[in-house]
C-alpha cells in the first residue's frame, strides 16, 4: 500500500461542516490557505481544463463581501420574501470567518467539455479544500445561497458571463468540540450488479 489507508479513512470520515458562528477569532495563516488552494487544484478534471478559480476574501475584503451579499439580497429578493435571519447570516458570516473563498468555475471558451463536468470538477476541488481544512483542524463551510448564481455576483467577482460562482467556502478555527456524525450503512445506498 502506498499510503496509510487508516489515516486517509479517518480524515475523510472526520470531515464536518462547521459554521462561521462556531469559529473562534484565531486567524488562519496565508500559508495554510495556499496549501488548501494548491490541494484543490489536484481535483480530477476532464480534458485537464482545470476550471476552478478562487477569489480569497481576508482582512477588509471580508467586509466588502459582507456588504455585497447584504445589498444583493435586499435588491434581488422581493421584500415580502425577505427573511431577517437569512440576511443576518449573509452579512455576519464573512466577518466571523478568518477567510472566505468564492469558488468559481471558468467556462472553457471552446465548450468542448460539458458544463456539468466542469461543475463536477470544481465540486471535487471543494472536497479537497474541505479535507485539507480537516487535516489542519480548521472548520470549513461550503455555502450556496441563491444570490451567488446571479449576474450581480459575477460582476462583483469579475468573472465572465458564462462562468459561475459555485459556492462561498468559509474557513476558521472552531470554537467548539469537533462534531460527531454518522452515515447510513452501505447496504442502504449500494446495489451490486453481478450479471
For each residue, the residues with C-beta under 8 A, 3 or more apart:
1: 4 5
2:
3: 7 8
4: 1 7 8
5: 1 8 9
6: 9 10
7: 3 4 10 11
8: 3 4 5 11 12
9: 5 6 12 13
10: 6 7 13 14
11: 7 8 14 15 131 134 135
12: 8 9 15 131
13: 9 10
14: 10 11 134 178
15: 11 12 130 131 134
16: 134 139 178 179 181
17: 140 141 142
18: 22 23 139 140 141 172 174 176 179
19: 22 23 93 139 141 170
20: 23 92 93 94 96 97 141 170 172
21: 92 93 96
22: 18 19 139 174 175 176
23: 18 19 20 96 97 98 139 170 172 173 174 175
24: 172 173 174 175
25:
26: 98 172 173
27: 98
28: 32 33 98 99 138 171 172 173
29: 32 33
30: 33 34 58
31: 34 35
32: 28 29 35 36 136 138
33: 28 29 30 36 37 56 58 99 101 171
34: 30 31 37 38
35: 31 32 38 39 132 136
36: 32 33 39 40 129 132 133 136 171
37: 33 34 40 41 54 56 101 129
38: 34 35 41 42
39: 35 36 42 128 129 131 132
40: 36 37 43 52 54 103 125 126 128 129 132
41: 37 38 50 52 125
42: 38 39 128
43: 40 52 121 122 124 125 127 128
44: 121 124
45: 48 49 50 51 121
46: 49 113 117 118 121
47: 108 112 113
48: 45
49: 45 46 108 113 118 121
50: 41 45 121
51: 45 105 106 107 108 118 121 122
52: 40 41 43 103 104 105 106 121 122 125
53: 103 104 105 106 159 163
54: 37 40 101 102 103 104
55: 101 102 104 157
56: 33 37 61 99 100 101
57: 61 62 64 65 94 99 100 101 102
58: 30 33 61 62 98 99 100
59: 62
60: 63 64
61: 56 57 58 64 65
62: 57 58 59 65 66 94 95 97 99 100
63: 60 66 67 94 95
64: 57 60 61 67 68
65: 57 61 62 68 69 94 100 102 168
66: 62 63 69 70 90 91 92 93 94 95
67: 63 64 70 71
68: 64 65 71 72 153 156
69: 65 66 72 73 90 91 94 145 147
70: 66 67 73 74 87 90 91
71: 67 68 74 75
72: 68 69 75 76 147 150 152 153 156
73: 69 70 76 77 82 86 87 90 145 147
74: 70 71 77 82 87
75: 71 72 152
76: 72 73 147 150 152
77: 73 74 81 82 147
78: 81 82
79: 82
80:
81: 77 78
82: 73 74 77 78 79 86 87
83: 86 87
84: 87 88
85: 88 89
86: 73 82 83 89 90 145
87: 70 73 74 82 83 84 90 91
88: 84 85 91 92
89: 85 86 92 93
90: 66 69 70 73 86 87 93 145 147
91: 66 69 70 87 88 94 95
92: 20 21 66 88 89 95 96
93: 19 20 21 66 89 90 96 97 100 141 143 170
94: 20 57 62 63 65 66 69 91 97 100 168 170
95: 62 63 66 91 92
96: 20 21 23 92 93 172
97: 20 23 62 93 94 100 170 171 172
98: 23 26 27 28 58 171 172 173
99: 28 33 56 57 58 62 170 171 172
100: 56 57 58 62 65 93 94 97 168 169 170 171
101: 33 37 54 55 56 57 129 168 169 171
102: 54 55 57 65 148 157 165 167 168 169
103: 40 52 53 54 122 125 126 129 165 166 167 168 169
104: 52 53 54 55 122 157 159 163 164 165 166
105: 51 52 53 118 119 121 122 163 164 166
106: 51 52 53 159 160 163
107: 51 111 115 118 160 162 163 164
108: 47 49 51 111 112 113 118
109:
110:
111: 107 108 115
112: 47 108
113: 46 47 49 108 117 118
114: 117 118
115: 107 111 118 119
116: 119 120
117: 46 113 114 120 121
118: 46 49 51 105 107 108 113 114 115 121 122
119: 105 115 116 122 123 164 166
120: 116 117 123 124
121: 43 44 45 46 49 50 51 52 105 117 118 124 125
122: 43 51 52 103 104 105 118 119 125 126 166
123: 119 120 126 127 166
124: 43 44 120 121 127 128
125: 40 41 43 52 103 121 122 128 129
126: 40 103 122 123 129 130 142 166 167 169
127: 43 123 124 130 131
128: 39 40 42 43 124 125 131 132
129: 36 37 39 40 101 103 125 126 132 133 140 169
130: 15 126 127 133 134 140 142 169
131: 11 12 15 39 127 128 134 135
132: 35 36 39 40 128 129 135 136
133: 36 129 130 136 138 139 140 171
134: 11 14 15 16 130 131 137 138 140
135: 11 131 132
136: 32 35 36 132 133
137: 134 173 174 178
138: 28 32 133 134 171 172 173 174
139: 16 18 19 22 23 133 170 171 172 173 174
140: 17 18 129 130 133 134 169 170 171
141: 17 18 19 20 93 169 170
142: 17 126 130 167 168 169
143: 93 167 168 169 170
144: 148 166 167 168
145: 69 73 86 90 148 168
146: 149 150
147: 69 72 73 76 77 90 150 152 153
148: 102 144 145 153 165 166 167 168
149: 146 153 164 165
150: 72 76 146 147 153 154
151: 154 155 161
152: 72 75 76 147 155 156
153: 68 72 147 148 149 150 156 157 165
154: 150 151 157 159 160 161 163 164 165
155: 151 152 158
156: 68 72 152 153
157: 55 102 104 153 154 165
158: 155
159: 53 104 106 154 163 164 165
160: 106 107 154 163
161: 151 154
162: 107
163: 53 104 105 106 107 154 159 160
164: 104 105 107 119 149 154 159
165: 102 103 104 148 149 153 154 157 159 168
166: 103 104 105 119 122 123 126 144 148
167: 102 103 126 142 143 144 148
168: 65 94 100 101 102 103 142 143 144 145 148 165
169: 100 101 102 103 126 129 130 140 141 142 143
170: 19 20 23 93 94 97 99 100 139 140 141 143
171: 28 33 36 97 98 99 100 101 133 138 139 140
172: 18 20 23 24 26 28 96 97 98 99 138 139
173: 23 24 26 28 98 137 138 139
174: 18 22 23 24 137 138 139 177 178
175: 22 23 24
176: 18 22 179
177: 174
178: 14 16 137 174
179: 16 18 176
180:
181: 16
182:
183:
184: 188 189
185: 188
186: 189 190
187: 190
188: 184 185
189: 184 186
190: 186 187
191:
192:
193:
194:
195:
